[in-house]
Amino acid sequence: MKKMNYIYLMCMALPVVGFTSCNDDDKDGKPITVKQIYLEDYDSNVPDRPVDFARLGQMIRIEGSGFLGMKKVYINGYDTYFNMNYVADNSMLITINSKTPVIDAEDEVRNTIRLVKSGVEKVYNFIIRDAPPGVTSVSHTMAQAGERITIYGTDLVEIHTITFPGGIPVTDGIESDPNGAWCTVTVPAGITEGGSILLEGANGGAYSPPYFNFRKGLLFDFDGVGSYSWGSGGISDDLTDVIPAGGDGPKSQGVYRSLNKEGATYLTSISDAAFGWANSENWPAVLTPDVIPSGTATNLCGVQMDIYVEGEWNSGSLRMVIADGSGAGRYCMVYAPWVENGKRAPFVNPGCWFTVTFPFSDSDDYVDKTFADVLTSSVNAGYKQWGPHFDNVNIGDAPCEDTNVVVYYDNLRVVLLEAPKYSDFDDDEE
């Protein structure tokens, strides 16, 4: 109720002056003064916070006097819309438009708010920052020390510090995309905990979901965690050669296996499917509520595994089957990197191991459900086995083709997919 009550009070307080007094205010030319600017964040512990900066997209409240009759507001030189219903003589609300220039703002108007009415204006110096960054994915969430990973997101500009789980910071060797779409970093030594990665840069900070090194959710890895059940259709025996042999990207970890082991041409038929089942009897013992809370929505948790690809992935899909016994099309999520928005798209092979994520909500059987439902389906499955199933069929309207791609895989685990909220203020940190 905090949010609704606060909005109600603001709406009651601001419009009382009405529009009729605007003309009078224009005539007397009352000067404009600014005493303080407040950040309006109704989800914050401090919903009306005095600040000395604000970001694109945020709502601010300007406190002062002489606001009646306001004609224009320019933020960093950008003509910014405001609702006259939320203007009183001593206070006004305005949202900083996402199109407001920040780095590209002209020097003479950067970090300024200019308030204009008939015959009177006021320029107030106030720091305007870009929208906060966000993390969308991490190229490998179980990478080892010394391996270089890529973190993808938005507004990842000039990242200067990346802190790994356990409070291990990295400040050297970070490379950031000028457009803020990614940054790269070498994984430091000494990581023993799992959790989120914190990125800090010119636009502030952002957390990844808490899935980096999340060994609590590890169910099977060919190296003693969990047990193998059986496989068919071109799955290899245990492999141990370190692949790839060169480069600074993530490499294989101990024992792993491959699907379509010989790189044979996979015809466009589901009968050619390859699979490697792991025993699913350990799900309840490993995935306890303190690891994956049972009430977690299925779009906020899922399976991850690490893969390495040889050949052109022009067709063929990985189905992560959770509850075997209902066919490969039930209780499963699909990964097909050659399809994008329902159409064929080229797959760019990174040349190293990378992580694939299967949100449970991608399965029609798990939409709008919770992890408790996923766990129940695993426990009640006709066969106590689960894992990756490779086949070569049409994906939606995208037709499949013959393919000889080889997919190596390892480290099957269940993880959380919701990133903690980052705040510019300590009392709002989660």
DOVEXRO-376267 format. One record per residue (C-alpha): x, y, z; residue number from 1; residue in three letters. Coordinates in nm, 3 decimals. Layout:
BEGIN
X  Y  Z  NUM  Ala .
...
//
This chain:
BEGIN
0.000  0.000  0.000  1  Met .
0.299  0.234  0.035  2  Lys .
0.309  0.299  -0.340  3  Lys .
-0.064  0.368  -0.379  4  Met .
-0.082  0.591  -0.073  5  Asn .
0.217  0.795  -0.181  6  Tyr .
0.089  0.852  -0.532  7  Ile .
-0.248  0.953  -0.388  8  Tyr .
-0.091  1.210  -0.159  9  Leu .
0.119  1.358  -0.438  10  Met .
-0.181  1.383  -0.667  11  Cys .
-0.383  1.552  -0.393  12  Met .
-0.105  1.797  -0.314  13  Ala .
0.000  1.915  -0.657  14  Leu .
-0.313  1.999  -0.858  15  Pro .
-0.482  2.218  -0.596  16  Val .
-0.362  2.540  -0.759  17  Val .
-0.544  2.464  -1.087  18  Gly .
-0.480  2.636  -1.418  19  Phe .
-0.660  2.964  -1.343  20  Thr .
-0.369  3.115  -1.154  21  Ser .
-0.119  3.055  -1.436  22  Cys .
-0.210  3.379  -1.617  23  Asn .
-0.172  3.583  -1.299  24  Asp .
0.166  3.425  -1.240  25  Asp .
0.279  3.515  -1.591  26  Asp .
0.182  3.881  -1.537  27  Lys .
0.369  3.936  -1.213  28  Asp .
0.684  3.757  -1.343  29  Gly .
0.747  3.583  -1.014  30  Lys .
1.107  3.453  -1.013  31  Pro .
1.181  3.081  -1.019  32  Ile .
1.384  2.932  -0.736  33  Thr .
1.500  2.572  -0.689  34  Val .
1.577  2.452  -0.337  35  Lys .
1.612  2.077  -0.385  36  Gln .
1.545  1.793  -0.629  37  Ile .
1.399  1.465  -0.507  38  Tyr .
1.397  1.122  -0.669  39  Leu .
1.049  0.970  -0.681  40  Glu .
1.087  0.592  -0.648  41  Asp .
0.778  0.435  -0.498  42  Tyr .
0.944  0.093  -0.470  43  Asp .
1.231  0.234  -0.267  44  Ser .
1.268  0.243  0.108  45  Asn .
1.284  0.622  0.065  46  Val .
1.018  0.706  -0.198  47  Pro .
1.089  1.082  -0.192  48  Asp .
1.467  1.107  -0.164  49  Arg .
1.677  1.426  -0.193  50  Pro .
1.941  1.364  -0.462  51  Val .
2.215  1.543  -0.651  52  Asp .
2.176  1.330  -0.967  53  Phe .
1.910  1.134  -1.155  54  Ala .
1.901  0.893  -1.447  55  Arg .
1.719  0.875  -1.776  56  Leu .
1.369  0.740  -1.725  57  Gly .
1.347  0.840  -1.360  58  Gln .
1.084  1.070  -1.212  59  Met .
1.203  1.368  -1.011  60  Ile .
1.027  1.627  -0.797  61  Arg .
1.164  1.980  -0.813  62  Ile .
1.103  2.181  -0.497  63  Glu .
1.127  2.559  -0.485  64  Gly .
0.894  2.844  -0.582  65  Ser .
0.755  3.028  -0.883  66  Gly .
0.664  2.718  -1.085  67  Phe .
0.312  2.827  -1.178  68  Leu .
0.291  2.932  -1.541  69  Gly .
0.580  2.704  -1.643  70  Met .
0.603  2.686  -2.020  71  Lys .
0.909  2.474  -2.092  72  Lys .
1.157  2.250  -1.916  73  Val .
1.487  2.166  -2.084  74  Tyr .
1.702  1.886  -1.937  75  Ile .
2.051  1.878  -2.089  76  Asn .
1.901  2.097  -2.360  77  Gly .
1.624  1.848  -2.439  78  Tyr .
1.269  1.985  -2.448  79  Asp .
1.106  1.765  -2.183  80  Thr .
0.732  1.710  -2.152  81  Tyr .
0.565  1.765  -1.817  82  Phe .
0.203  1.739  -1.701  83  Asn .
0.061  2.069  -1.579  84  Met .
-0.165  1.877  -1.341  85  Asn .
0.146  1.798  -1.139  86  Tyr .
0.272  2.155  -1.113  87  Val .
0.216  2.363  -0.802  88  Ala .
0.382  2.692  -0.714  89  Asp .
0.639  2.523  -0.491  90  Asn .
0.673  2.177  -0.647  91  Ser .
0.653  1.997  -0.980  92  Met .
0.694  1.640  -1.106  93  Leu .
0.875  1.553  -1.426  94  Ile .
1.014  1.235  -1.582  95  Thr .
1.353  1.254  -1.750  96  Ile .
1.295  1.139  -2.108  97  Asn .
1.496  0.838  -2.221  98  Ser .
1.599  1.034  -2.532  99  Lys .
1.771  1.304  -2.326  100  Thr .
2.135  1.335  -2.437  101  Pro .
2.397  1.259  -2.172  102  Val .
2.744  1.205  -2.317  103  Ile .
2.633  1.373  -2.640  104  Asp .
2.487  1.679  -2.468  105  Ala .
2.647  2.013  -2.559  106  Glu .
2.894  2.134  -2.299  107  Asp .
2.697  2.446  -2.216  108  Glu .
2.380  2.252  -2.130  109  Val .
2.518  1.927  -1.993  110  Arg .
2.401  1.856  -1.638  111  Asn .
2.151  2.141  -1.631  112  Thr .
1.776  2.179  -1.592  113  Ile .
1.640  2.498  -1.750  114  Arg .
1.295  2.612  -1.636  115  Leu .
1.120  2.865  -1.858  116  Val .
0.801  3.072  -1.826  117  Lys .
0.697  3.404  -1.977  118  Ser .
0.979  3.650  -1.921  119  Gly .
1.147  3.439  -1.652  120  Val .
1.381  3.140  -1.659  121  Glu .
1.607  2.952  -1.420  122  Lys .
1.907  2.729  -1.496  123  Val .
1.982  2.478  -1.221  124  Tyr .
2.295  2.267  -1.224  125  Asn .
2.203  1.901  -1.171  126  Phe .
2.384  1.582  -1.275  127  Ile .
2.204  1.372  -1.536  128  Ile .
2.325  1.015  -1.577  129  Arg .
2.245  0.758  -1.840  130  Asp .
2.003  0.472  -1.773  131  Ala .
2.142  0.211  -1.532  132  Pro .
2.317  -0.089  -1.686  133  Pro .
2.165  -0.435  -1.698  134  Gly .
2.302  -0.787  -1.743  135  Val .
2.121  -1.020  -1.984  136  Thr .
2.358  -1.320  -1.987  137  Ser .
2.705  -1.452  -1.907  138  Val .
2.885  -1.654  -2.173  139  Ser .
2.996  -1.926  -1.929  140  His .
2.861  -1.939  -1.575  141  Thr .
3.095  -2.210  -1.450  142  Met .
3.419  -2.088  -1.605  143  Ala .
3.748  -2.159  -1.432  144  Gln .
4.016  -1.918  -1.306  145  Ala .
4.221  -1.772  -1.589  146  Gly .
3.948  -1.818  -1.852  147  Glu .
3.803  -1.518  -2.026  148  Arg .
3.426  -1.473  -2.032  149  Ile .
3.188  -1.223  -2.190  150  Thr .
2.907  -1.056  -2.000  151  Ile .
2.622  -0.927  -2.217  152  Tyr .
2.374  -0.657  -2.130  153  Gly .
2.267  -0.299  -2.181  154  Thr .
2.449  0.027  -2.106  155  Asp .
2.763  -0.158  -1.992  156  Leu .
2.971  0.152  -2.058  157  Val .
3.325  0.191  -1.923  158  Glu .
3.298  -0.097  -1.676  159  Ile .
3.583  -0.048  -1.430  160  His .
3.514  -0.309  -1.160  161  Thr .
3.365  -0.660  -1.178  162  Ile .
3.311  -0.834  -0.846  163  Thr .
3.267  -1.212  -0.844  164  Phe .
3.085  -1.417  -0.578  165  Pro .
3.261  -1.407  -0.245  166  Gly .
3.355  -1.042  -0.292  167  Gly .
3.647  -1.102  -0.531  168  Ile .
3.698  -0.786  -0.741  169  Pro .
3.867  -0.750  -1.077  170  Val .
3.976  -0.407  -1.200  171  Thr .
4.241  -0.493  -1.460  172  Asp .
4.200  -0.630  -1.809  173  Gly .
3.832  -0.541  -1.847  174  Ile .
3.729  -0.460  -2.203  175  Glu .
3.397  -0.283  -2.264  176  Ser .
3.199  -0.243  -2.584  177  Asp .
3.170  0.130  -2.668  178  Pro .
2.798  0.075  -2.727  179  Asn .
2.753  -0.093  -2.390  180  Gly .
2.638  -0.432  -2.526  181  Ala .
2.909  -0.644  -2.358  182  Trp .
3.229  -0.652  -2.159  183  Cys .
3.495  -0.919  -2.118  184  Thr .
3.693  -1.018  -1.811  185  Val .
3.928  -1.293  -1.695  186  Thr .
3.788  -1.506  -1.414  187  Val .
4.000  -1.456  -1.101  188  Pro .
4.137  -1.727  -0.875  189  Ala .
3.987  -1.808  -0.537  190  Gly .
3.618  -1.827  -0.620  191  Ile .
3.457  -2.079  -0.385  192  Thr .
3.105  -1.940  -0.363  193  Glu .
2.824  -1.919  -0.614  194  Gly .
2.607  -1.619  -0.681  195  Gly .
2.578  -1.297  -0.878  196  Ser .
2.849  -1.099  -1.056  197  Ile .
2.842  -0.724  -0.986  198  Leu .
2.946  -0.486  -1.264  199  Leu .
3.023  -0.119  -1.196  200  Glu .
3.090  0.143  -1.460  201  Gly .
3.014  0.489  -1.589  202  Ala .
2.639  0.430  -1.570  203  Asn .
2.637  0.273  -1.225  204  Gly .
2.610  -0.091  -1.127  205  Gly .
2.422  -0.407  -1.219  206  Ala .
2.404  -0.765  -1.097  207  Tyr .
2.389  -1.081  -1.303  208  Ser .
2.145  -1.350  -1.195  209  Pro .
2.291  -1.557  -0.907  210  Pro .
2.405  -1.841  -1.132  211  Tyr .
2.781  -1.795  -1.153  212  Phe .
2.961  -2.098  -1.005  213  Asn .
2.625  -2.217  -0.867  214  Phe .
2.743  -2.563  -0.768  215  Arg .
2.461  -2.604  -0.517  216  Lys .
2.233  -2.671  -0.812  217  Gly .
2.474  -2.908  -0.991  218  Leu .
2.300  -3.239  -1.063  219  Leu .
2.533  -3.417  -1.304  220  Phe .
2.883  -3.363  -1.443  221  Asp .
3.042  -3.701  -1.549  222  Phe .
3.298  -3.647  -1.270  223  Asp .
3.118  -3.793  -0.971  224  Gly .
2.820  -3.564  -0.928  225  Val .
2.503  -3.761  -1.002  226  Gly .
2.497  -4.078  -1.205  227  Ser .
2.467  -4.159  -1.575  228  Tyr .
2.172  -4.368  -1.683  229  Ser .
2.205  -4.456  -2.051  230  Trp .
2.226  -4.306  -2.398  231  Gly .
2.174  -4.389  -2.762  232  Ser .
2.190  -4.254  -3.115  233  Gly .
2.552  -4.149  -3.151  234  Gly .
2.646  -4.039  -2.801  235  Ile .
3.016  -4.079  -2.728  236  Ser .
3.186  -4.260  -2.444  237  Asp .
3.359  -4.053  -2.174  238  Asp .
3.604  -3.801  -2.322  239  Leu .
3.891  -3.635  -2.137  240  Thr .
4.105  -3.448  -2.393  241  Asp .
4.115  -3.078  -2.314  242  Val .
3.920  -2.890  -2.582  243  Ile .
3.974  -2.651  -2.738  244  Pro .
4.351  -2.686  -2.731  245  Ala .
4.420  -2.312  -2.756  246  Gly .
4.271  -1.974  -2.682  247  Gly .
4.184  -1.801  -2.357  248  Asp .
3.815  -1.895  -2.355  249  Gly .
3.659  -2.162  -2.130  250  Pro .
3.778  -2.519  -2.188  251  Lys .
3.647  -2.865  -2.103  252  Ser .
3.640  -2.964  -1.738  253  Gln .
3.741  -3.324  -1.670  254  Gly .
3.511  -3.581  -1.828  255  Val .
3.247  -3.486  -2.085  256  Tyr .
3.057  -3.645  -2.373  257  Arg .
2.933  -3.553  -2.720  258  Ser .
2.614  -3.595  -2.921  259  Leu .
2.657  -3.704  -3.285  260  Asn .
3.006  -3.814  -3.183  261  Lys .
3.137  -3.885  -3.535  262  Glu .
2.996  -3.577  -3.703  263  Gly .
2.777  -3.789  -3.925  264  Ala .
2.517  -3.618  -4.139  265  Thr .
2.199  -3.601  -3.935  266  Tyr .
1.902  -3.641  -4.160  267  Leu .
1.585  -3.441  -4.112  268  Thr .
1.416  -3.705  -3.901  269  Ser .
1.341  -3.735  -3.530  270  Ile .
1.422  -4.107  -3.555  271  Ser .
1.789  -4.011  -3.571  272  Asp .
1.776  -3.854  -3.224  273  Ala .
2.074  -3.884  -2.987  274  Ala .
2.042  -3.854  -2.613  275  Phe .
2.229  -3.902  -2.288  276  Gly .
2.009  -3.959  -1.987  277  Trp .
2.121  -3.883  -1.633  278  Ala .
1.952  -4.036  -1.330  279  Asn .
1.694  -3.796  -1.187  280  Ser .
1.650  -3.955  -0.845  281  Glu .
1.884  -3.697  -0.689  282  Asn .
1.660  -3.399  -0.777  283  Trp .
1.473  -3.376  -0.443  284  Pro .
1.791  -3.423  -0.237  285  Ala .
1.993  -3.160  -0.427  286  Val .
1.727  -2.904  -0.517  287  Leu .
1.599  -2.833  -0.169  288  Thr .
1.401  -2.512  -0.094  289  Pro .
1.714  -2.333  0.028  290  Asp .
1.876  -2.397  -0.313  291  Val .
1.576  -2.332  -0.540  292  Ile .
1.274  -2.202  -0.344  293  Pro .
0.973  -2.414  -0.432  294  Ser .
0.758  -2.107  -0.504  295  Gly .
0.998  -1.969  -0.768  296  Thr .
0.811  -1.893  -1.090  297  Ala .
0.922  -2.113  -1.381  298  Thr .
1.038  -1.811  -1.581  299  Asn .
1.281  -1.729  -1.299  300  Leu .
1.460  -2.064  -1.285  301  Cys .
1.582  -2.321  -1.533  302  Gly .
1.850  -2.566  -1.642  303  Val .
2.196  -2.466  -1.754  304  Gln .
2.462  -2.681  -1.915  305  Met .
2.793  -2.608  -2.083  306  Asp .
2.851  -2.704  -2.446  307  Ile .
3.120  -2.693  -2.713  308  Tyr .
3.032  -2.708  -3.082  309  Val .
3.220  -2.847  -3.381  310  Glu .
3.093  -2.794  -3.733  311  Gly .
2.829  -2.560  -3.865  312  Glu .
2.517  -2.555  -3.649  313  Trp .
2.280  -2.499  -3.936  314  Asn .
2.010  -2.730  -3.803  315  Ser .
1.928  -2.962  -3.516  316  Gly .
1.810  -2.874  -3.168  317  Ser .
1.883  -2.962  -2.808  318  Leu .
1.579  -3.062  -2.603  319  Arg .
1.633  -3.057  -2.231  320  Met .
1.391  -3.329  -2.123  321  Val .
1.300  -3.310  -1.753  322  Ile .
1.050  -3.592  -1.706  323  Ala .
1.113  -3.886  -1.937  324  Asp .
0.823  -4.116  -2.011  325  Gly .
0.596  -3.878  -2.201  326  Ser .
0.801  -3.852  -2.519  327  Gly .
1.069  -3.599  -2.613  328  Ala .
0.810  -3.330  -2.685  329  Gly .
0.672  -3.309  -2.330  330  Arg .
0.828  -3.157  -2.016  331  Tyr .
1.116  -3.020  -2.218  332  Cys .
1.272  -2.692  -2.332  333  Met .
1.436  -2.641  -2.671  334  Val .
1.759  -2.466  -2.774  335  Tyr .
1.809  -2.409  -3.148  336  Ala .
2.059  -2.126  -3.215  337  Pro .
1.995  -2.135  -3.591  338  Trp .
1.645  -1.996  -3.535  339  Val .
1.576  -1.636  -3.435  340  Glu .
1.229  -1.485  -3.418  341  Asn .
1.092  -1.782  -3.608  342  Gly .
1.334  -1.751  -3.899  343  Lys .
1.665  -1.908  -3.988  344  Arg .
1.969  -1.717  -3.862  345  Ala .
2.343  -1.792  -3.877  346  Pro .
2.502  -1.942  -3.565  347  Phe .
2.824  -1.771  -3.461  348  Val .
3.048  -2.029  -3.298  349  Asn .
3.255  -1.873  -3.015  350  Pro .
3.520  -2.144  -3.051  351  Gly .
3.515  -2.227  -2.681  352  Cys .
3.276  -2.378  -2.426  353  Trp .
2.971  -2.169  -2.343  354  Phe .
2.662  -2.196  -2.126  355  Thr .
2.315  -2.268  -2.258  356  Val .
2.013  -2.171  -2.046  357  Thr .
1.673  -2.344  -2.060  358  Phe .
1.411  -2.149  -1.858  359  Pro .
1.146  -2.395  -1.738  360  Phe .
0.875  -2.164  -1.866  361  Ser .
0.989  -2.240  -2.223  362  Asp .
0.803  -2.570  -2.185  363  Ser .
0.428  -2.558  -2.239  364  Asp .
0.396  -2.800  -1.948  365  Asp .
0.552  -2.549  -1.707  366  Tyr .
0.408  -2.216  -1.821  367  Val .
0.265  -2.009  -1.531  368  Asp .
0.376  -2.268  -1.276  369  Lys .
0.640  -2.285  -1.002  370  Thr .
0.950  -2.490  -0.940  371  Phe .
0.744  -2.709  -0.708  372  Ala .
0.551  -2.823  -1.017  373  Asp .
0.875  -2.894  -1.203  374  Val .
1.007  -3.099  -0.913  375  Leu .
0.680  -3.291  -0.889  376  Thr .
0.696  -3.378  -1.260  377  Ser .
1.048  -3.512  -1.215  378  Ser .
0.953  -3.722  -0.914  379  Val .
0.644  -3.859  -1.087  380  Asn .
0.812  -3.926  -1.422  381  Ala .
0.758  -4.264  -1.584  382  Gly .
1.136  -4.309  -1.598  383  Tyr .
1.376  -4.157  -1.347  384  Lys .
1.601  -3.999  -1.607  385  Gln .
1.652  -3.663  -1.771  386  Trp .
1.898  -3.476  -1.988  387  Gly .
1.978  -3.347  -2.338  388  Pro .
1.807  -3.495  -2.641  389  His .
1.943  -3.395  -2.985  390  Phe .
1.718  -3.422  -3.287  391  Asp .
1.678  -3.257  -3.625  392  Asn .
1.325  -3.135  -3.690  393  Val .
1.154  -2.816  -3.801  394  Asn .
1.140  -2.543  -3.538  395  Ile .
0.818  -2.352  -3.584  396  Gly .
0.818  -2.218  -3.940  397  Asp .
1.195  -2.264  -3.976  398  Ala .
1.265  -2.577  -4.185  399  Pro .
1.546  -2.805  -4.075  400  Cys .
1.831  -2.918  -4.299  401  Glu .
2.074  -3.207  -4.297  402  Asp .
2.349  -3.125  -4.047  403  Thr .
2.675  -3.276  -3.919  404  Asn .
2.718  -3.059  -3.610  405  Val .
2.877  -3.220  -3.303  406  Val .
2.772  -3.095  -2.959  407  Val .
2.987  -3.171  -2.653  408  Tyr .
2.821  -3.120  -2.314  409  Tyr .
2.884  -3.119  -1.939  410  Asp .
2.770  -2.974  -1.604  411  Asn .
2.390  -3.009  -1.592  412  Leu .
2.248  -2.787  -1.321  413  Arg .
1.938  -2.595  -1.209  414  Val .
1.984  -2.224  -1.140  415  Val .
1.793  -1.910  -1.050  416  Leu .
1.748  -1.656  -1.331  417  Leu .
1.638  -1.338  -1.153  418  Glu .
1.911  -1.082  -1.087  419  Ala .
1.916  -0.894  -0.756  420  Pro .
1.815  -0.531  -0.781  421  Lys .
2.098  -0.280  -0.779  422  Tyr .
2.041  0.059  -0.625  423  Ser .
2.248  0.375  -0.629  424  Asp .
2.169  0.401  -0.258  425  Phe .
2.289  0.162  0.011  426  Asp .
1.958  0.143  0.195  427  Asp .
1.788  -0.005  -0.113  428  Asp .
2.043  -0.277  -0.187  429  Glu .
1.914  -0.635  -0.180  430  Glu .
//
